[in-house]
Amino acid sequence: MKKEVYNFVKKISRNTLATNTQRALYDLVTALNEGDGGWIPLKKFRVSSAGARVRDLRKPQYGQFDIRCRSASRLDRSGTRHTFYYKLAQRNLTVGQLRKVFGNIA
């Protein structure tokens, strides 16, 4: 993760987030630093309507994030054929994108 993106996210407290879209993005970004390769099963998001919030993040008004989706079987993980995992692609992740969702929280 780019240093400026890392520093921006480090300043955010999940407790200060006002919307489920912000919380979903926070879960995706913080998962990048965890040992699971950044993949999060949909049921692990701590927001209601998580799938819809992830789809929102792909829209231009929410930063047009590159979010990958894979089935559990495709990732060689346990789960039904309806278990999906999501991951935020960090290659082109910018602070400008994050500000579209988080504003000036950090």
BAMAR-62327 format. One line per 8 residues: number of its first residue (from 1); their letters; for each residue y, x, z of N, C-alpha, C, O. Coordinates in nm, 2 decimals, padded with zeros to 4 digits, always signed. Last residue first. Layout:
BEGIN
NUM) a) Y:X:Z:Y:X:Z:Y:X:Z:Y:X:Z  ...
This chain:
BEGIN
106) aingfvkr) +01.19:-01.01:+00.83:+01.17:-00.87:+00.87:+01.30:-00.79:+00.87:+01.30:-00.67:+00.90  +01.30:-01.24:+00.73:+01.24:-01.24:+00.86:+01.23:-01.10:+00.91:+01.25:-01.07:+01.03  +01.44:-01.32:+00.50:+01.49:-01.20:+00.58:+01.43:-01.20:+00.72:+01.49:-01.15:+00.81  +01.17:-01.44:+00.31:+01.31:-01.43:+00.33:+01.35:-01.31:+00.41:+01.30:-01.20:+00.38  +00.90:-01.47:+00.26:+00.94:-01.45:+00.40:+01.09:-01.45:+00.42:+01.13:-01.46:+00.53  +00.91:-01.52:-00.02:+00.83:-01.61:+00.07:+00.88:-01.59:+00.21:+00.91:-01.69:+00.28  +01.08:-01.34:-00.13:+01.08:-01.47:-00.19:+01.01:-01.57:-00.09:+01.05:-01.68:-00.08  +01.00:-01.10:-00.01:+01.12:-01.16:+00.04:+01.14:-01.31:-00.02:+01.20:-01.39:+00.05
98) lqgvtlnr) +00.78:-01.02:-00.16:+00.76:-01.07:-00.02:+00.88:-01.14:+00.03:+00.87:-01.24:+00.11  +00.91:-00.94:-00.40:+00.81:-01.06:-00.40:+00.80:-01.11:-00.26:+00.80:-01.23:-00.23  +01.05:-00.72:-00.30:+01.12:-00.84:-00.36:+01.03:-00.96:-00.36:+01.08:-01.07:-00.33  +00.86:-00.54:-00.23:+00.93:-00.61:-00.12:+01.00:-00.73:-00.17:+01.02:-00.83:-00.10  +00.56:-00.59:-00.44:+00.70:-00.53:-00.41:+00.76:-00.61:-00.29:+00.72:-00.72:-00.25  +00.26:-00.49:-00.59:+00.32:-00.57:-00.48:+00.46:-00.50:-00.44:+00.47:-00.38:-00.42  +00.09:-00.39:-00.78:+00.23:-00.42:-00.82:+00.31:-00.49:-00.71:+00.41:-00.55:-00.74  -00.15:-00.35:-00.62:-00.10:-00.24:-00.71:+00.05:-00.27:-00.75:+00.13:-00.17:-00.75
90) qalkyyft) -00.27:-00.54:-00.46:-00.15:-00.46:-00.41:-00.09:-00.37:-00.50:+00.02:-00.31:-00.47  -00.38:-00.85:-00.48:-00.38:-00.73:-00.55:-00.25:-00.65:-00.51:-00.14:-00.71:-00.53  -00.53:-01.02:-00.22:-00.40:-01.00:-00.28:-00.41:-00.86:-00.35:-00.44:-00.76:-00.28  -00.81:-01.23:-00.24:-00.76:-01.10:-00.21:-00.63:-01.08:-00.29:-00.61:-01.12:-00.40  -01.06:-01.46:-00.12:-00.93:-01.43:-00.19:-00.88:-01.29:-00.14:-00.91:-01.25:-00.03  -01.37:-01.63:-00.17:-01.29:-01.52:-00.11:-01.17:-01.49:-00.19:-01.17:-01.50:-00.31  -01.56:-01.92:-00.12:-01.48:-01.84:-00.20:-01.40:-01.74:-00.12:-01.36:-01.77:+00.00  -01.84:-02.11:-00.14:-01.77:-02.02:-00.05:-01.69:-01.92:-00.14:-01.75:-01.85:-00.22
82) hrtgsrdl) -02.01:-02.26:-00.29:-01.87:-02.31:-00.27:-01.79:-02.23:-00.18:-01.68:-02.27:-00.13  -02.26:-02.17:-00.28:-02.19:-02.14:-00.40:-02.05:-02.20:-00.40:-01.97:-02.18:-00.50  -02.24:-02.03:+00.06:-02.29:-02.12:-00.04:-02.22:-02.09:-00.17:-02.13:-02.00:-00.18  -02.31:-01.70:+00.19:-02.23:-01.82:+00.18:-02.29:-01.91:+00.07:-02.38:-01.87:-00.01  -02.29:-01.34:+00.19:-02.36:-01.47:+00.23:-02.26:-01.58:+00.22:-02.14:-01.57:+00.23  -02.21:-01.15:-00.10:-02.20:-01.19:+00.04:-02.27:-01.32:+00.07:-02.30:-01.39:-00.02  -02.15:-01.05:-00.36:-02.28:-01.01:-00.29:-02.27:-01.03:-00.14:-02.31:-00.95:-00.06  -01.95:-01.15:-00.49:-01.92:-01.03:-00.40:-02.04:-00.99:-00.33:-02.03:-00.89:-00.25
74) rsasrcri) -02.08:-01.36:-00.61:-02.03:-01.26:-00.70:-01.99:-01.13:-00.62:-01.99:-01.02:-00.67  -02.13:-01.52:-00.38:-02.24:-01.46:-00.46:-02.19:-01.35:-00.55:-02.26:-01.24:-00.56  -01.87:-01.60:-00.31:-01.95:-01.52:-00.22:-02.06:-01.45:-00.30:-02.09:-01.33:-00.27  -01.64:-01.57:-00.58:-01.74:-01.65:-00.51:-01.81:-01.55:-00.42:-01.82:-01.43:-00.44  -01.29:-01.48:-00.58:-01.43:-01.45:-00.62:-01.53:-01.53:-00.53:-01.49:-01.56:-00.41  -00.97:-01.43:-00.68:-01.06:-01.52:-00.62:-01.20:-01.49:-00.67:-01.22:-01.47:-00.79  -00.66:-01.25:-00.64:-00.79:-01.26:-00.69:-00.88:-01.36:-00.62:-00.86:-01.37:-00.50  -00.33:-01.28:-00.71:-00.43:-01.31:-00.61:-00.56:-01.33:-00.68:-00.57:-01.42:-00.76
66) dfqgyqpk) -00.03:-01.16:-00.76:-00.16:-01.15:-00.82:-00.27:-01.16:-00.71:-00.29:-01.07:-00.64  +00.25:-01.38:-00.71:+00.16:-01.28:-00.66:+00.03:-01.28:-00.74:-00.01:-01.39:-00.79  +00.51:-01.51:-00.75:+00.41:-01.48:-00.86:+00.31:-01.37:-00.82:+00.30:-01.27:-00.90  +00.70:-01.59:-00.57:+00.68:-01.45:-00.59:+00.58:-01.41:-00.70:+00.57:-01.29:-00.73  +00.74:-01.86:-00.57:+00.68:-01.80:-00.45:+00.65:-01.66:-00.47:+00.57:-01.60:-00.39  +00.82:-01.93:-00.82:+00.92:-01.96:-00.71:+00.87:-01.90:-00.58:+00.95:-01.89:-00.48  +00.59:-01.87:-00.98:+00.71:-01.79:-00.99:+00.80:-01.81:-00.87:+00.86:-01.71:-00.82  +00.27:-01.90:-00.81:+00.38:-01.96:-00.88:+00.51:-01.87:-00.88:+00.53:-01.80:-00.78
58) rldrvrag) +00.09:-01.80:-00.63:+00.08:-01.75:-00.77:+00.20:-01.80:-00.86:+00.22:-01.76:-00.97  +00.13:-01.94:-00.40:+00.17:-01.80:-00.41:+00.16:-01.74:-00.55:+00.22:-01.63:-00.57  +00.00:-02.18:-00.45:+00.14:-02.17:-00.45:+00.19:-02.03:-00.47:+00.29:-02.01:-00.54  -00.27:-02.10:-00.40:-00.23:-02.13:-00.54:-00.07:-02.13:-00.55:-00.02:-02.08:-00.65  -00.25:-02.07:-00.12:-00.28:-01.95:-00.20:-00.24:-01.98:-00.35:-00.18:-01.89:-00.41  -00.21:-02.34:-00.06:-00.10:-02.24:-00.02:-00.13:-02.11:-00.10:-00.03:-02.05:-00.15  -00.45:-02.45:-00.14:-00.33:-02.49:-00.20:-00.21:-02.39:-00.18:-00.13:-02.36:-00.27  -00.62:-02.33:+00.04:-00.64:-02.31:-00.10:-00.52:-02.35:-00.18:-00.48:-02.28:-00.27
50) assvrfkk) -00.53:-02.42:+00.29:-00.52:-02.28:+00.26:-00.53:-02.26:+00.11:-00.46:-02.18:+00.05  -00.48:-02.66:+00.45:-00.47:-02.66:+00.30:-00.45:-02.51:+00.24:-00.36:-02.49:+00.16  -00.36:-02.49:+00.74:-00.42:-02.61:+00.67:-00.39:-02.60:+00.52:-00.29:-02.54:+00.48  -00.44:-02.15:+00.83:-00.35:-02.25:+00.79:-00.42:-02.37:+00.73:-00.54:-02.36:+00.69  -00.58:-01.90:+00.86:-00.54:-01.98:+00.98:-00.42:-02.08:+00.94:-00.32:-02.09:+01.01  -00.86:-01.83:+00.67:-00.72:-01.85:+00.68:-00.68:-01.94:+00.79:-00.75:-02.04:+00.82  -01.13:-01.85:+00.67:-01.07:-01.77:+00.77:-00.92:-01.77:+00.77:-00.86:-01.71:+00.86  -01.22:-02.01:+00.46:-01.23:-02.07:+00.59:-01.16:-01.98:+00.70:-01.14:-02.03:+00.81
42) lpiwggdg) -01.20:-01.83:+00.24:-01.10:-01.94:+00.26:-01.10:-02.00:+00.40:-00.99:-02.03:+00.45  -01.24:-01.49:+00.33:-01.30:-01.62:+00.29:-01.20:-01.73:+00.32:-01.12:-01.72:+00.42  -01.08:-01.22:+00.19:-01.08:-01.31:+00.31:-01.15:-01.44:+00.26:-01.11:-01.50:+00.15  -01.07:-00.88:+00.12:-01.12:-01.01:+00.08:-01.13:-01.10:+00.21:-01.18:-01.05:+00.31  -01.00:-00.62:+00.18:-00.89:-00.72:+00.16:-00.94:-00.85:+00.13:-00.85:-00.95:+00.12  -01.21:-00.46:+00.25:-01.16:-00.45:+00.12:-01.05:-00.55:+00.08:-01.01:-00.57:-00.03  -01.26:-00.48:+00.52:-01.34:-00.56:+00.43:-01.29:-00.56:+00.29:-01.32:-00.65:+00.21  -01.10:-00.34:+00.71:-01.22:-00.28:+00.65:-01.30:-00.36:+00.55:-01.40:-00.31:+00.51
34) enlatvld) -00.75:-00.40:+00.65:-00.88:-00.42:+00.73:-00.99:-00.36:+00.65:-00.98:-00.33:+00.53  -00.52:-00.40:+00.50:-00.54:-00.29:+00.59:-00.67:-00.30:+00.67:-00.70:-00.21:+00.76  -00.53:-00.64:+00.38:-00.53:-00.52:+00.29:-00.56:-00.40:+00.38:-00.62:-00.30:+00.33  -00.47:-00.84:+00.56:-00.62:-00.81:+00.53:-00.63:-00.69:+00.44:-00.74:-00.63:+00.44  -00.20:-00.86:+00.55:-00.26:-00.79:+00.66:-00.41:-00.76:+00.64:-00.46:-00.66:+00.69  -00.18:-01.02:+00.32:-00.12:-00.89:+00.32:-00.18:-00.80:+00.44:-00.22:-00.69:+00.42  -00.31:-01.26:+00.39:-00.35:-01.18:+00.27:-00.30:-01.04:+00.28:-00.38:-00.94:+00.25  -00.16:-01.35:+00.61:-00.30:-01.32:+00.62:-00.36:-01.24:+00.51:-00.44:-01.14:+00.53
26) ylarqtnt) +00.09:-01.38:+00.48:+00.07:-01.28:+00.59:-00.07:-01.25:+00.61:-00.11:-01.13:+00.63  +00.03:-01.59:+00.31:+00.06:-01.46:+00.26:+00.05:-01.35:+00.36:+00.00:-01.25:+00.33  -00.02:-01.79:+00.51:-00.12:-01.75:+00.41:-00.10:-01.62:+00.35:-00.19:-01.53:+00.34  +00.24:-01.81:+00.63:+00.12:-01.77:+00.71:+00.00:-01.72:+00.62:-00.07:-01.63:+00.65  +00.39:-01.90:+00.42:+00.42:-01.77:+00.48:+00.30:-01.72:+00.56:+00.27:-01.60:+00.55  +00.27:-02.15:+00.38:+00.27:-02.05:+00.27:+00.30:-01.91:+00.33:+00.24:-01.81:+00.28  +00.33:-02.28:+00.62:+00.19:-02.24:+00.59:+00.18:-02.14:+00.48:+00.08:-02.06:+00.47  +00.63:-02.16:+00.78:+00.56:-02.24:+00.68:+00.41:-02.19:+00.67:+00.38:-02.07:+00.69
18) altnrsik) +00.74:-01.98:+00.97:+00.77:-02.12:+00.97:+00.68:-02.21:+00.88:+00.67:-02.33:+00.91  +00.67:-01.71:+01.18:+00.65:-01.77:+01.05:+00.66:-01.92:+01.06:+00.60:-01.99:+01.14  +00.66:-01.59:+01.42:+00.79:-01.63:+01.37:+00.78:-01.70:+01.24:+00.89:-01.75:+01.19  +00.40:-01.51:+01.47:+00.45:-01.62:+01.55:+00.59:-01.67:+01.50:+00.63:-01.78:+01.54  +00.36:-01.28:+01.32:+00.30:-01.41:+01.27:+00.36:-01.53:+01.34:+00.37:-01.64:+01.29  +00.63:-01.07:+01.26:+00.55:-01.13:+01.37:+00.49:-01.26:+01.31:+00.57:-01.35:+01.27  +00.71:-00.80:+01.06:+00.69:-00.94:+01.07:+00.59:-00.98:+01.18:+00.49:-00.91:+01.20  +00.71:-00.53:+01.03:+00.82:-00.58:+01.11:+00.80:-00.73:+01.13:+00.88:-00.79:+01.21
10) kvfnyvek) +00.51:-00.47:+00.85:+00.50:-00.43:+00.99:+00.60:-00.49:+01.08:+00.57:-00.51:+01.20  +00.62:-00.54:+00.61:+00.52:-00.63:+00.67:+00.50:-00.60:+00.82:+00.48:-00.69:+00.90  +00.79:-00.32:+00.56:+00.85:-00.46:+00.56:+00.75:-00.55:+00.64:+00.79:-00.63:+00.73  +00.61:-00.10:+00.56:+00.72:-00.11:+00.66:+00.78:-00.25:+00.67:+00.81:-00.30:+00.78  +00.46:-00.17:+00.33:+00.40:-00.16:+00.46:+00.50:-00.17:+00.57:+00.48:-00.25:+00.67  +00.66:-00.15:+00.13:+00.59:-00.28:+00.16:+00.53:-00.28:+00.29:+00.54:-00.38:+00.37  +00.73:+00.12:+00.15:+00.83:+00.02:+00.18:+00.77:-00.12:+00.20:+00.82:-00.20:+00.28  +00.48:+00.24:+00.08:+00.54:+00.26:+00.22:+00.64:+00.15:+00.25:+00.64:+00.10:+00.36
2) km) +00.22:+00.05:-00.08:+00.35:+00.13:-00.08:+00.41:+00.13:+00.05:+00.40:+00.03:+00.13  -00.12:+00.09:+00.00:+00.00:+00.00:+00.00:+00.12:+00.09:+00.00:+00.13:+00.19:+00.07
